[in-house]
Amino acid sequence: QVQLVESGGGLVQPGGSLRLSCAASRIIFSIYAMGWYRQAPGKQRELVATISRGRLNYADSVKGRFTISRDNAKNTVYLQMSSLKPEDTAVYYCTATVGSGQPDYWGQGTQVTVSS
């Protein structure tokens, strides 16, 4: 069974930083496009960032503030979040996708709360 396990969420003040990690197991990590989605209360789940074969993609709302990266040797994908805003508050989900469709696998999510 494929597992994606997120960590690094928490409470941070506006303007602060957090780094999320997602460790993958039981998949050939290097062939998957990895990504991060988020869902805020009462809102639809939205794509935050993806990384695939060196190509990076970001939602407009996080460009210049968030950075996605991966370490194929560690089967891990990261999301470095800086200049956090209250509107970044959400549950963040790690995803793994093979092909060009919707994610094949999802993590359980990690809560990020930006509040003073």
C-alpha positions as CSV (number, residue, x, y, z in Angstrom):
1,Q,0.0,0.0,0.0
2,V,1.4,3.4,-1.1
3,Q,1.9,5.8,1.8
4,L,2.4,9.5,1.8
5,V,3.0,10.9,5.2
6,E,3.1,14.7,5.7
7,S,4.7,16.5,8.6
8,G,5.7,20.0,9.6
9,G,2.4,21.7,9.9
10,G,1.5,23.9,12.9
11,L,0.6,27.4,14.1
12,V,2.7,30.3,12.9
13,Q,2.3,34.1,13.0
14,P,1.7,36.1,9.9
15,G,4.9,36.7,8.1
16,G,6.4,33.6,9.5
17,S,7.7,30.4,7.8
18,L,7.1,26.7,7.8
19,R,8.5,23.8,5.9
20,L,6.3,20.8,5.2
21,S,7.7,17.4,4.4
22,C,6.1,14.4,2.7
23,A,7.7,11.0,2.9
24,A,6.6,8.5,0.3
25,S,6.8,4.7,0.6
26,R,6.0,1.8,-1.6
27,I,6.2,3.7,-4.8
28,I,8.9,4.3,-7.4
29,F,9.2,7.9,-6.2
30,S,11.2,9.3,-9.1
31,I,8.6,8.6,-11.7
32,Y,5.8,10.4,-10.0
33,A,5.0,14.1,-10.2
34,M,4.7,15.2,-6.6
35,G,2.5,18.0,-5.4
36,W,0.8,19.9,-2.6
37,Y,-2.9,20.8,-2.4
38,R,-4.7,22.6,0.3
39,Q,-8.2,23.0,1.6
40,A,-9.4,25.8,3.8
41,P,-12.6,25.5,5.8
42,G,-15.7,26.0,3.6
43,K,-13.6,26.2,0.4
44,Q,-12.7,23.8,-2.4
45,R,-9.4,22.0,-2.4
46,E,-6.9,23.8,-4.5
47,L,-3.6,23.1,-6.1
48,V,-0.6,24.8,-4.4
49,A,2.4,23.5,-6.2
50,T,3.8,20.6,-8.3
51,I,7.2,19.3,-9.2
52,S,7.9,16.9,-12.1
53,R,11.1,16.2,-13.9
54,G,12.5,19.5,-12.7
55,R,9.4,21.5,-13.8
56,L,7.8,23.6,-11.1
57,N,4.3,24.9,-11.1
58,Y,2.7,27.2,-8.5
59,A,-0.7,28.7,-7.8
60,D,-0.6,32.4,-8.4
61,S,-1.5,33.0,-4.7
62,V,1.7,31.5,-3.5
63,K,4.2,32.4,-6.2
64,G,7.3,34.1,-4.8
65,R,6.5,32.9,-1.2
66,F,6.4,29.1,-1.5
67,T,9.0,26.7,-2.9
68,I,8.5,23.1,-3.7
69,S,11.4,20.7,-3.9
70,R,12.1,17.0,-3.8
71,D,14.9,14.6,-2.8
72,N,14.5,11.4,-4.8
73,A,17.1,9.7,-2.7
74,K,15.0,10.2,0.4
75,N,11.6,9.7,-1.4
76,T,10.6,13.1,0.1
77,V,9.0,16.2,-1.2
78,Y,9.1,19.5,0.6
79,L,7.1,22.7,0.6
80,Q,9.0,25.7,2.0
81,M,6.4,28.4,2.9
82,S,7.5,32.0,3.7
83,S,5.7,35.3,4.3
84,L,2.7,33.3,5.4
85,K,-0.7,35.0,5.5
86,P,-3.9,34.2,7.4
87,E,-5.4,33.1,4.1
88,D,-2.8,30.3,3.8
89,T,-4.5,28.6,6.7
90,A,-5.7,25.2,5.5
91,V,-5.1,21.5,5.6
92,Y,-2.2,20.7,3.3
93,Y,-2.1,17.5,1.4
94,C,0.8,15.8,-0.4
95,T,0.0,14.0,-3.7
96,A,1.7,11.7,-6.1
97,T,0.6,11.6,-9.8
98,V,1.7,9.4,-12.7
99,G,0.6,10.8,-16.0
100,S,-1.3,14.0,-16.6
101,G,-4.5,13.3,-14.7
102,Q,-5.7,13.8,-11.1
103,P,-3.4,12.6,-8.3
104,D,-3.2,8.9,-7.8
105,Y,-2.3,9.1,-4.2
106,W,-3.0,11.5,-1.3
107,G,-1.6,11.9,2.1
108,Q,-3.7,12.3,5.2
109,G,-3.0,16.1,5.4
110,T,-1.3,18.4,7.9
111,Q,-2.9,21.5,9.4
112,V,-1.3,24.9,8.8
113,T,-2.7,27.8,10.8
114,V,-1.5,31.3,10.3
115,S,-2.7,33.5,13.1
116,S,-1.5,36.1,15.6
